[in-house]
């Protein structure tokens, strides 16, 4: 999953057909943070329990992490509402976003999840 997002060092720029990636922080080794001028993360990196944060243009944030002690892979997806936007619209956008992230990045069937 991490290798797919890393894309050989050319990190993904888009998920699905409409979700543009604005930044990526990869806390695996050697580490990467597209928001830092030198590309190096300010948080510690780990090869045994890597974590990755992907931020999208619509404000959605997806985090992925592998457990260092168990055969588990966890992901978290959040989308903050904006003033004037009804909650049900934000929830629907988050659901659509979650479906795309799950199928495009995590690929549960392909990865045996």
MODELLER restraints for C-alpha pairs under 7 A, 6 or more apart:
rsr = mdl.restraints
at = mdl.atoms
rsr.add(forms.Gaussian(group=physical.xy_distance, feature=features.Distance(at['CA:1:A'], at['CA:105:A']), mean=6.52, stdev=0.5))
rsr.add(forms.Gaussian(group=physical.xy_distance, feature=features.Distance(at['CA:1:A'], at['CA:106:A']), mean=5.90, stdev=0.5))
rsr.add(forms.Gaussian(group=physical.xy_distance, feature=features.Distance(at['CA:5:A'], at['CA:11:A']), mean=5.77, stdev=0.5))
rsr.add(forms.Gaussian(group=physical.xy_distance, feature=features.Distance(at['CA:5:A'], at['CA:12:A']), mean=5.58, stdev=0.5))
rsr.add(forms.Gaussian(group=physical.xy_distance, feature=features.Distance(at['CA:6:A'], at['CA:12:A']), mean=6.68, stdev=0.5))
rsr.add(forms.Gaussian(group=physical.xy_distance, feature=features.Distance(at['CA:13:A'], at['CA:20:A']), mean=6.10, stdev=0.5))
rsr.add(forms.Gaussian(group=physical.xy_distance, feature=features.Distance(at['CA:13:A'], at['CA:21:A']), mean=5.02, stdev=0.5))
rsr.add(forms.Gaussian(group=physical.xy_distance, feature=features.Distance(at['CA:14:A'], at['CA:20:A']), mean=4.40, stdev=0.5))
rsr.add(forms.Gaussian(group=physical.xy_distance, feature=features.Distance(at['CA:14:A'], at['CA:21:A']), mean=5.21, stdev=0.5))
rsr.add(forms.Gaussian(group=physical.xy_distance, feature=features.Distance(at['CA:15:A'], at['CA:101:A']), mean=6.93, stdev=0.5))
rsr.add(forms.Gaussian(group=physical.xy_distance, feature=features.Distance(at['CA:15:A'], at['CA:104:A']), mean=6.62, stdev=0.5))
rsr.add(forms.Gaussian(group=physical.xy_distance, feature=features.Distance(at['CA:16:A'], at['CA:100:A']), mean=6.24, stdev=0.5))
rsr.add(forms.Gaussian(group=physical.xy_distance, feature=features.Distance(at['CA:16:A'], at['CA:104:A']), mean=6.60, stdev=0.5))
rsr.add(forms.Gaussian(group=physical.xy_distance, feature=features.Distance(at['CA:19:A'], at['CA:56:A']), mean=6.57, stdev=0.5))
rsr.add(forms.Gaussian(group=physical.xy_distance, feature=features.Distance(at['CA:20:A'], at['CA:56:A']), mean=5.64, stdev=0.5))
rsr.add(forms.Gaussian(group=physical.xy_distance, feature=features.Distance(at['CA:20:A'], at['CA:57:A']), mean=5.61, stdev=0.5))
rsr.add(forms.Gaussian(group=physical.xy_distance, feature=features.Distance(at['CA:21:A'], at['CA:54:A']), mean=6.91, stdev=0.5))
rsr.add(forms.Gaussian(group=physical.xy_distance, feature=features.Distance(at['CA:21:A'], at['CA:55:A']), mean=5.84, stdev=0.5))
rsr.add(forms.Gaussian(group=physical.xy_distance, feature=features.Distance(at['CA:21:A'], at['CA:56:A']), mean=4.39, stdev=0.5))
rsr.add(forms.Gaussian(group=physical.xy_distance, feature=features.Distance(at['CA:21:A'], at['CA:57:A']), mean=6.12, stdev=0.5))
rsr.add(forms.Gaussian(group=physical.xy_distance, feature=features.Distance(at['CA:22:A'], at['CA:55:A']), mean=5.57, stdev=0.5))
rsr.add(forms.Gaussian(group=physical.xy_distance, feature=features.Distance(at['CA:22:A'], at['CA:56:A']), mean=5.14, stdev=0.5))
rsr.add(forms.Gaussian(group=physical.xy_distance, feature=features.Distance(at['CA:22:A'], at['CA:57:A']), mean=5.66, stdev=0.5))
rsr.add(forms.Gaussian(group=physical.xy_distance, feature=features.Distance(at['CA:23:A'], at['CA:34:A']), mean=5.52, stdev=0.5))
rsr.add(forms.Gaussian(group=physical.xy_distance, feature=features.Distance(at['CA:23:A'], at['CA:35:A']), mean=6.37, stdev=0.5))
rsr.add(forms.Gaussian(group=physical.xy_distance, feature=features.Distance(at['CA:23:A'], at['CA:54:A']), mean=6.00, stdev=0.5))
rsr.add(forms.Gaussian(group=physical.xy_distance, feature=features.Distance(at['CA:23:A'], at['CA:55:A']), mean=5.20, stdev=0.5))
rsr.add(forms.Gaussian(group=physical.xy_distance, feature=features.Distance(at['CA:24:A'], at['CA:33:A']), mean=5.83, stdev=0.5))
rsr.add(forms.Gaussian(group=physical.xy_distance, feature=features.Distance(at['CA:24:A'], at['CA:34:A']), mean=5.57, stdev=0.5))
rsr.add(forms.Gaussian(group=physical.xy_distance, feature=features.Distance(at['CA:24:A'], at['CA:53:A']), mean=5.66, stdev=0.5))
rsr.add(forms.Gaussian(group=physical.xy_distance, feature=features.Distance(at['CA:24:A'], at['CA:54:A']), mean=4.65, stdev=0.5))
rsr.add(forms.Gaussian(group=physical.xy_distance, feature=features.Distance(at['CA:24:A'], at['CA:55:A']), mean=6.34, stdev=0.5))
rsr.add(forms.Gaussian(group=physical.xy_distance, feature=features.Distance(at['CA:25:A'], at['CA:32:A']), mean=5.66, stdev=0.5))
rsr.add(forms.Gaussian(group=physical.xy_distance, feature=features.Distance(at['CA:25:A'], at['CA:33:A']), mean=4.21, stdev=0.5))
rsr.add(forms.Gaussian(group=physical.xy_distance, feature=features.Distance(at['CA:25:A'], at['CA:34:A']), mean=6.42, stdev=0.5))
rsr.add(forms.Gaussian(group=physical.xy_distance, feature=features.Distance(at['CA:25:A'], at['CA:41:A']), mean=6.82, stdev=0.5))
rsr.add(forms.Gaussian(group=physical.xy_distance, feature=features.Distance(at['CA:25:A'], at['CA:52:A']), mean=5.61, stdev=0.5))
rsr.add(forms.Gaussian(group=physical.xy_distance, feature=features.Distance(at['CA:25:A'], at['CA:53:A']), mean=5.09, stdev=0.5))
rsr.add(forms.Gaussian(group=physical.xy_distance, feature=features.Distance(at['CA:25:A'], at['CA:54:A']), mean=6.64, stdev=0.5))
rsr.add(forms.Gaussian(group=physical.xy_distance, feature=features.Distance(at['CA:26:A'], at['CA:32:A']), mean=4.94, stdev=0.5))
rsr.add(forms.Gaussian(group=physical.xy_distance, feature=features.Distance(at['CA:26:A'], at['CA:33:A']), mean=6.19, stdev=0.5))
rsr.add(forms.Gaussian(group=physical.xy_distance, feature=features.Distance(at['CA:26:A'], at['CA:51:A']), mean=6.23, stdev=0.5))
rsr.add(forms.Gaussian(group=physical.xy_distance, feature=features.Distance(at['CA:26:A'], at['CA:52:A']), mean=4.45, stdev=0.5))
rsr.add(forms.Gaussian(group=physical.xy_distance, feature=features.Distance(at['CA:26:A'], at['CA:53:A']), mean=6.53, stdev=0.5))
rsr.add(forms.Gaussian(group=physical.xy_distance, feature=features.Distance(at['CA:27:A'], at['CA:44:A']), mean=6.72, stdev=0.5))
rsr.add(forms.Gaussian(group=physical.xy_distance, feature=features.Distance(at['CA:27:A'], at['CA:45:A']), mean=4.39, stdev=0.5))
rsr.add(forms.Gaussian(group=physical.xy_distance, feature=features.Distance(at['CA:27:A'], at['CA:46:A']), mean=6.29, stdev=0.5))
rsr.add(forms.Gaussian(group=physical.xy_distance, feature=features.Distance(at['CA:27:A'], at['CA:50:A']), mean=5.56, stdev=0.5))
rsr.add(forms.Gaussian(group=physical.xy_distance, feature=features.Distance(at['CA:27:A'], at['CA:51:A']), mean=5.13, stdev=0.5))
rsr.add(forms.Gaussian(group=physical.xy_distance, feature=features.Distance(at['CA:27:A'], at['CA:52:A']), mean=5.88, stdev=0.5))
rsr.add(forms.Gaussian(group=physical.xy_distance, feature=features.Distance(at['CA:28:A'], at['CA:45:A']), mean=5.27, stdev=0.5))
rsr.add(forms.Gaussian(group=physical.xy_distance, feature=features.Distance(at['CA:28:A'], at['CA:46:A']), mean=5.06, stdev=0.5))
rsr.add(forms.Gaussian(group=physical.xy_distance, feature=features.Distance(at['CA:28:A'], at['CA:47:A']), mean=5.22, stdev=0.5))
rsr.add(forms.Gaussian(group=physical.xy_distance, feature=features.Distance(at['CA:28:A'], at['CA:50:A']), mean=4.24, stdev=0.5))
rsr.add(forms.Gaussian(group=physical.xy_distance, feature=features.Distance(at['CA:28:A'], at['CA:51:A']), mean=6.13, stdev=0.5))
rsr.add(forms.Gaussian(group=physical.xy_distance, feature=features.Distance(at['CA:29:A'], at['CA:45:A']), mean=5.94, stdev=0.5))
rsr.add(forms.Gaussian(group=physical.xy_distance, feature=features.Distance(at['CA:29:A'], at['CA:46:A']), mean=5.86, stdev=0.5))
rsr.add(forms.Gaussian(group=physical.xy_distance, feature=features.Distance(at['CA:29:A'], at['CA:47:A']), mean=5.21, stdev=0.5))
rsr.add(forms.Gaussian(group=physical.xy_distance, feature=features.Distance(at['CA:31:A'], at['CA:40:A']), mean=6.32, stdev=0.5))
rsr.add(forms.Gaussian(group=physical.xy_distance, feature=features.Distance(at['CA:31:A'], at['CA:41:A']), mean=6.23, stdev=0.5))
rsr.add(forms.Gaussian(group=physical.xy_distance, feature=features.Distance(at['CA:31:A'], at['CA:45:A']), mean=6.02, stdev=0.5))
rsr.add(forms.Gaussian(group=physical.xy_distance, feature=features.Distance(at['CA:32:A'], at['CA:39:A']), mean=5.37, stdev=0.5))
rsr.add(forms.Gaussian(group=physical.xy_distance, feature=features.Distance(at['CA:32:A'], at['CA:40:A']), mean=4.96, stdev=0.5))
rsr.add(forms.Gaussian(group=physical.xy_distance, feature=features.Distance(at['CA:32:A'], at['CA:41:A']), mean=5.45, stdev=0.5))
rsr.add(forms.Gaussian(group=physical.xy_distance, feature=features.Distance(at['CA:33:A'], at['CA:39:A']), mean=4.88, stdev=0.5))
rsr.add(forms.Gaussian(group=physical.xy_distance, feature=features.Distance(at['CA:33:A'], at['CA:40:A']), mean=5.37, stdev=0.5))
rsr.add(forms.Gaussian(group=physical.xy_distance, feature=features.Distance(at['CA:33:A'], at['CA:41:A']), mean=4.83, stdev=0.5))
rsr.add(forms.Gaussian(group=physical.xy_distance, feature=features.Distance(at['CA:48:A'], at['CA:68:A']), mean=5.28, stdev=0.5))
rsr.add(forms.Gaussian(group=physical.xy_distance, feature=features.Distance(at['CA:49:A'], at['CA:65:A']), mean=6.94, stdev=0.5))
rsr.add(forms.Gaussian(group=physical.xy_distance, feature=features.Distance(at['CA:49:A'], at['CA:66:A']), mean=5.47, stdev=0.5))
rsr.add(forms.Gaussian(group=physical.xy_distance, feature=features.Distance(at['CA:49:A'], at['CA:67:A']), mean=5.49, stdev=0.5))
rsr.add(forms.Gaussian(group=physical.xy_distance, feature=features.Distance(at['CA:49:A'], at['CA:68:A']), mean=4.40, stdev=0.5))
rsr.add(forms.Gaussian(group=physical.xy_distance, feature=features.Distance(at['CA:50:A'], at['CA:65:A']), mean=5.82, stdev=0.5))
rsr.add(forms.Gaussian(group=physical.xy_distance, feature=features.Distance(at['CA:50:A'], at['CA:66:A']), mean=5.98, stdev=0.5))
rsr.add(forms.Gaussian(group=physical.xy_distance, feature=features.Distance(at['CA:51:A'], at['CA:64:A']), mean=5.57, stdev=0.5))
rsr.add(forms.Gaussian(group=physical.xy_distance, feature=features.Distance(at['CA:51:A'], at['CA:65:A']), mean=4.25, stdev=0.5))
rsr.add(forms.Gaussian(group=physical.xy_distance, feature=features.Distance(at['CA:51:A'], at['CA:66:A']), mean=6.73, stdev=0.5))
rsr.add(forms.Gaussian(group=physical.xy_distance, feature=features.Distance(at['CA:52:A'], at['CA:63:A']), mean=5.58, stdev=0.5))
rsr.add(forms.Gaussian(group=physical.xy_distance, feature=features.Distance(at['CA:52:A'], at['CA:64:A']), mean=5.20, stdev=0.5))
rsr.add(forms.Gaussian(group=physical.xy_distance, feature=features.Distance(at['CA:52:A'], at['CA:65:A']), mean=6.43, stdev=0.5))
rsr.add(forms.Gaussian(group=physical.xy_distance, feature=features.Distance(at['CA:53:A'], at['CA:61:A']), mean=6.98, stdev=0.5))
rsr.add(forms.Gaussian(group=physical.xy_distance, feature=features.Distance(at['CA:53:A'], at['CA:62:A']), mean=5.73, stdev=0.5))
rsr.add(forms.Gaussian(group=physical.xy_distance, feature=features.Distance(at['CA:53:A'], at['CA:63:A']), mean=4.38, stdev=0.5))
rsr.add(forms.Gaussian(group=physical.xy_distance, feature=features.Distance(at['CA:53:A'], at['CA:64:A']), mean=6.50, stdev=0.5))
rsr.add(forms.Gaussian(group=physical.xy_distance, feature=features.Distance(at['CA:54:A'], at['CA:61:A']), mean=5.82, stdev=0.5))
rsr.add(forms.Gaussian(group=physical.xy_distance, feature=features.Distance(at['CA:54:A'], at['CA:62:A']), mean=5.20, stdev=0.5))
rsr.add(forms.Gaussian(group=physical.xy_distance, feature=features.Distance(at['CA:54:A'], at['CA:63:A']), mean=6.32, stdev=0.5))
rsr.add(forms.Gaussian(group=physical.xy_distance, feature=features.Distance(at['CA:55:A'], at['CA:61:A']), mean=4.59, stdev=0.5))
rsr.add(forms.Gaussian(group=physical.xy_distance, feature=features.Distance(at['CA:55:A'], at['CA:62:A']), mean=6.47, stdev=0.5))
rsr.add(forms.Gaussian(group=physical.xy_distance, feature=features.Distance(at['CA:59:A'], at['CA:79:A']), mean=6.03, stdev=0.5))
rsr.add(forms.Gaussian(group=physical.xy_distance, feature=features.Distance(at['CA:59:A'], at['CA:80:A']), mean=6.77, stdev=0.5))
rsr.add(forms.Gaussian(group=physical.xy_distance, feature=features.Distance(at['CA:60:A'], at['CA:78:A']), mean=5.66, stdev=0.5))
rsr.add(forms.Gaussian(group=physical.xy_distance, feature=features.Distance(at['CA:60:A'], at['CA:79:A']), mean=4.42, stdev=0.5))
rsr.add(forms.Gaussian(group=physical.xy_distance, feature=features.Distance(at['CA:61:A'], at['CA:77:A']), mean=5.74, stdev=0.5))
rsr.add(forms.Gaussian(group=physical.xy_distance, feature=features.Distance(at['CA:61:A'], at['CA:78:A']), mean=5.41, stdev=0.5))
rsr.add(forms.Gaussian(group=physical.xy_distance, feature=features.Distance(at['CA:61:A'], at['CA:79:A']), mean=6.46, stdev=0.5))
rsr.add(forms.Gaussian(group=physical.xy_distance, feature=features.Distance(at['CA:62:A'], at['CA:76:A']), mean=5.60, stdev=0.5))
rsr.add(forms.Gaussian(group=physical.xy_distance, feature=features.Distance(at['CA:62:A'], at['CA:77:A']), mean=4.37, stdev=0.5))
rsr.add(forms.Gaussian(group=physical.xy_distance, feature=features.Distance(at['CA:62:A'], at['CA:78:A']), mean=6.54, stdev=0.5))
rsr.add(forms.Gaussian(group=physical.xy_distance, feature=features.Distance(at['CA:63:A'], at['CA:75:A']), mean=5.49, stdev=0.5))
rsr.add(forms.Gaussian(group=physical.xy_distance, feature=features.Distance(at['CA:63:A'], at['CA:76:A']), mean=5.13, stdev=0.5))
rsr.add(forms.Gaussian(group=physical.xy_distance, feature=features.Distance(at['CA:63:A'], at['CA:77:A']), mean=6.47, stdev=0.5))
rsr.add(forms.Gaussian(group=physical.xy_distance, feature=features.Distance(at['CA:64:A'], at['CA:74:A']), mean=5.86, stdev=0.5))
rsr.add(forms.Gaussian(group=physical.xy_distance, feature=features.Distance(at['CA:64:A'], at['CA:75:A']), mean=4.41, stdev=0.5))
rsr.add(forms.Gaussian(group=physical.xy_distance, feature=features.Distance(at['CA:64:A'], at['CA:76:A']), mean=6.60, stdev=0.5))
rsr.add(forms.Gaussian(group=physical.xy_distance, feature=features.Distance(at['CA:65:A'], at['CA:73:A']), mean=5.91, stdev=0.5))
rsr.add(forms.Gaussian(group=physical.xy_distance, feature=features.Distance(at['CA:65:A'], at['CA:74:A']), mean=5.37, stdev=0.5))
rsr.add(forms.Gaussian(group=physical.xy_distance, feature=features.Distance(at['CA:65:A'], at['CA:75:A']), mean=6.36, stdev=0.5))
rsr.add(forms.Gaussian(group=physical.xy_distance, feature=features.Distance(at['CA:66:A'], at['CA:72:A']), mean=6.06, stdev=0.5))
rsr.add(forms.Gaussian(group=physical.xy_distance, feature=features.Distance(at['CA:66:A'], at['CA:73:A']), mean=4.52, stdev=0.5))
rsr.add(forms.Gaussian(group=physical.xy_distance, feature=features.Distance(at['CA:66:A'], at['CA:74:A']), mean=6.28, stdev=0.5))
rsr.add(forms.Gaussian(group=physical.xy_distance, feature=features.Distance(at['CA:67:A'], at['CA:73:A']), mean=6.21, stdev=0.5))
rsr.add(forms.Gaussian(group=physical.xy_distance, feature=features.Distance(at['CA:77:A'], at['CA:98:A']), mean=6.71, stdev=0.5))
rsr.add(forms.Gaussian(group=physical.xy_distance, feature=features.Distance(at['CA:79:A'], at['CA:94:A']), mean=6.10, stdev=0.5))
rsr.add(forms.Gaussian(group=physical.xy_distance, feature=features.Distance(at['CA:81:A'], at['CA:87:A']), mean=6.93, stdev=0.5))
rsr.add(forms.Gaussian(group=physical.xy_distance, feature=features.Distance(at['CA:81:A'], at['CA:90:A']), mean=5.94, stdev=0.5))
